[in-house]
Amino acid sequence: MRKGLYSRLFSLFFVTWAVYSIVFSQVIPFLHSVGYNESQISWMLTASALIGMMTQLLIGYWLDKYQKPKSFL
């Protein structure tokens, strides 16, 4: 892999991780302040993770089946 591509991929993954961390560190206190209890918050976050995993599988299957080029940056 070229060094420039490696740097761009690293930057993309780092920014994605940083934004995800910042957002989800604030979601729990926000939902708690709105009135949800800990059990409801955990179900919402679990559902969001499962939906994300299923979406990746479905999109990956669709791209492989129809051989669509994966646009990237």
Secondary structure, DSSP 4 states (H G I P E B T S, - for coil): --HHHHHHHHHHHHHHHHHHHHHHHHHHHHHHHHT--HHHHHHHHHHHHHHHHHHHHHHHHHHHHHT------
